[in-house]
């Protein structure tokens, strides 16, 4: 299980680099730092795996490979 924290952007407009099939997760870039986000239940976003590209991408790949989406065909 991942630790998720409230997301506080560090740049005015983070760049979305990847989005999961149904938008459950986003892989964003804030300058030279990358973050995996998910929508929070009360609005806004939560983050996990803030850091350099390779480590954050590994977390992204783990999350999307385990993600169960009802929109995706079996």
C-alpha positions as CSV (number, residue, x, y, z in Angstrom):
1,X,0.0,0.0,0.0
2,X,1.3,3.4,-0.9
3,X,1.5,6.5,1.3
4,X,-0.5,9.3,-0.1
5,X,-0.2,12.9,1.0
6,X,-2.1,16.1,0.1
7,X,-0.6,17.5,-3.1
8,X,0.8,21.1,-3.0
9,X,2.0,22.1,-6.4
10,X,5.5,23.6,-6.5
11,X,5.1,25.3,-9.9
12,X,2.1,27.2,-11.3
13,X,1.3,24.6,-14.0
14,X,2.7,21.1,-13.6
15,X,2.9,19.2,-16.9
16,X,0.9,16.0,-17.2
17,X,3.1,13.4,-18.8
18,X,0.9,10.3,-18.5
19,X,-2.7,9.6,-17.4
20,X,-4.1,6.2,-16.5
21,X,-6.8,4.7,-18.7
22,X,-9.7,6.3,-16.7
23,X,-7.9,9.2,-15.1
24,X,-7.4,7.5,-11.7
25,X,-3.7,8.5,-11.7
26,X,-1.5,11.1,-13.4
27,X,2.3,11.2,-13.8
28,X,3.3,14.9,-13.8
29,X,6.5,16.9,-14.1
30,X,7.3,20.0,-12.0
31,X,10.5,21.2,-13.5
32,X,13.0,18.4,-12.8
33,X,10.9,16.6,-10.3
34,X,8.2,14.1,-11.0
35,X,5.1,13.2,-9.0
36,X,2.3,10.6,-9.2
37,X,-1.1,12.0,-8.4
38,X,-4.7,10.8,-7.8
39,X,-7.8,12.8,-7.3
40,X,-8.7,13.3,-3.6
41,X,-12.2,12.5,-2.4
42,X,-12.8,16.0,-1.2
43,X,-11.4,17.8,-4.2
44,X,-7.8,18.5,-5.2
45,X,-5.2,15.8,-5.5
46,X,-3.0,13.5,-3.4
47,X,0.6,12.7,-4.3
48,X,3.0,9.8,-3.9
49,X,6.5,9.1,-5.1
50,X,7.8,12.6,-5.6
51,X,11.3,12.6,-6.9
52,X,13.6,11.8,-9.9
53,X,12.2,10.4,-13.1
54,X,13.3,6.7,-12.8
55,X,12.1,6.1,-9.3
56,X,8.8,7.9,-9.9
57,X,8.2,6.2,-13.2
58,X,8.7,2.8,-11.4
59,X,6.0,3.7,-8.9
60,X,3.7,4.8,-11.8
61,X,4.3,1.6,-13.7
62,X,3.5,-0.5,-10.5
63,X,0.2,1.5,-9.9
64,X,-1.1,1.3,-13.5
65,X,-0.2,-2.4,-13.8
66,X,-2.2,-3.2,-10.7
67,X,-5.1,-0.8,-11.5
68,X,-8.5,-2.3,-12.0
69,X,-10.7,-0.2,-14.3
70,X,-14.3,-1.1,-15.1
71,X,-14.0,0.9,-18.4
72,X,-11.2,-1.4,-19.7
73,X,-12.3,-4.5,-21.5
74,X,-11.2,-7.9,-20.0
